[in-house]
């Protein structure tokens, strides 16, 4: 039997030279440590200084404080977002906490930003379009996805928050509180491309990614049960996959391959002449390509999708071609059809498709009423289309609008002003801080749309997601 | 080598490596500001560092003050700008009609007068471009007035083909043609690519200037009829929206001038793309000067200065005034064709506009309680 370690130690009481030797050793160790730290500091300063001088050659605004700021930024990513609960009338300081909970139900979730101070956050909104919770984010975010749950009574669904393309991060939040549950870093040679979708069971998250080595589009598959560990990857069969949605059959994925090679640092498009966007249907279990559809013009970048319950998909286009050309900006497709179907604008409408300035930021579909809504921040408008006739019902000016989603039918509506008739069908968010309810005036002939706005002190980012109603 | 020296080397390498790798995002973010579409609105993230970002408290701007200011903006900055550009287009049309009267052609001496009037028109439009919303901008109709930038050189061949196919082109016929053969660039092409004008070219100048005058007059009439709804003022909500719209539009002109009109064509921060404004005429400095003049008028507007002054923001008003004055002085020292300026001169002008954008975005807008928009520049 071995002797216990402590029994090998000398008695604690030291005498004469032993004590002196001990003190000498301690002093020597201290000296060595200080020398090491001193030399390390000098070495670090020398290396960073040399690097800084190099940076100054091509970036006149480079400062030594960039290193400190960069370290802070990196640390904030590692620790991810700090949950912040703020009242709806709190000042728009996204980085500071307000210790007050708004005890109401979360109906929508959106990314927000304060660009003057480069602060970013995700907010939960209630049916009154007020902020319920707010979680600071280390970078600008893009799409937000709600995890479907088999039993909503058991736990809060996750909210997957995707970093703005190209990003190396996405975060998983608790939908009730906004608290960050997981921070997921992209694997080497991969960037996240702003969108994702859950399987209908909520057990897998499919993420659009870019292979930075060869610009090929990828679909990363992340397992919820293992804390969003990446378990597989498929080819997206195109360049620049952006939005991805799950088909209502639960078996196939729809991917919008934008077709554009984008340089990370400058976001410069590298292949506008040769780009080839497409809509792709994939078997979600095997990654097998089921169908690929190409738009009529190779510069009609297929970017945003909204899935109708009947299996058709609404597609928002961003046109990269010559500005004087007029191309359809909102299309539909159903698997098996050989080509896209263009939605229509009345021939006597002089604004035509140019009203969108070649840019659709987001699309949403109301399956119950068979309506679709498309937003254009550059065009400064949102438009509603009747999917039964394929015609645009009307549009409304909304500066810098981008996010669009549906109003849950069971949600109580609190209008800020008199509305013509009916209930709101869509909610549109914009960079000016407005959350605008849009409805269709069924009593009017021909049908027209109405809009009713509520203002918040935030710039709402590109996408808005309906959560339904979750008690916080 | 002693152990502690070895340890120091390892620690140095590690800590320096971490710090250097952490500095990369800032480096990579640098060129982001340079990405600006031709017709987009305010910038998103930019090369502007967050160093000068301090919490700016919004002033308490009363509804009456906001409405009064916006009404004044509509009258003295928007409607007057459109009236001027209508007058200049009509003057070109009158001059072209007179010049072409004798035998339907124009000799070199008269062409110079036409070119001079074209430049007045181009400068007037450059000033009106501060109004980035309303009927001139809706549905990309501004392309029919100024198809810029013409990155693929479509205007040149388009106008040649159009004139060849339609030697007796009427304003009505032209109005239904593509945007690339209309407006200021089409006129610039014919007036500057030729030493004299033949009959069909003369007819094109008459028709193109008439069609442009008609289009601009419609815009001007719309603004005169409905300034309140087009700018948005009257009720508290409308005033807030109108102030957002106007100040974001000012910022957009700063951003597009620095990116689309300077940085991209000159390749100041990246690869060259597009061309300078009034490139064929070699008058890019005049166009940029006109834009800066419009910015100066908007940002040193006595009504705006009074609002800032009443709220203890004289320093901000002075800063804007000084920056614009410095920019104008700098421009005056440059050659007519900015492509012939030295890279240092080009960079100095670009830096001045960057500085102006920073002050507008980080100080003026928060002071006025205006939200900086961003979705329109996203590219996502």
Interface residues (C-beta under 8 A of the other chain):
Chain A: X32 X33 X35 X36 X37 X38 X39 X40 X41 X42 X43 X44 X46 X47 X48 X51 X55 X59 X61 X62 X63 X65 X66 X67 X69 X70 X71 X73 X74 X93 X113 X115 X116 X117 X118 X140 X142 X164 X165 X194 X242 X262 X264 X265 X266 X267 X268 X303 X322 X323 X324 X350 X351 X352 X354 X355 X357 X358 X359 X361 X377 X378 X379 X380 X399 X400 X401 X402 X430 X431 X432 X433 X453 X455 X457 X459 X461 X462
Chain B: X3 X4 X5 X7 X8 X9 X11 X12 X13 X15 X16 X18 X19 X20 X21 X22 X23 X24 X25 X26 X27 X28 X29 X30 X31 X32 X34 X35 X37 X38 X39 X40 X41 X44 X45 X47 X49 X50 X51 X53 X55 X56 X133 X138 X139 X140 X141 X143 X147 X152 X154 X178 X179 X180 X237 X240 X241 X244 X245 X248 X270 X271 X361 X362 X365 X366 X371 X372 X373 X374 X375 X376 X378 X379 X380
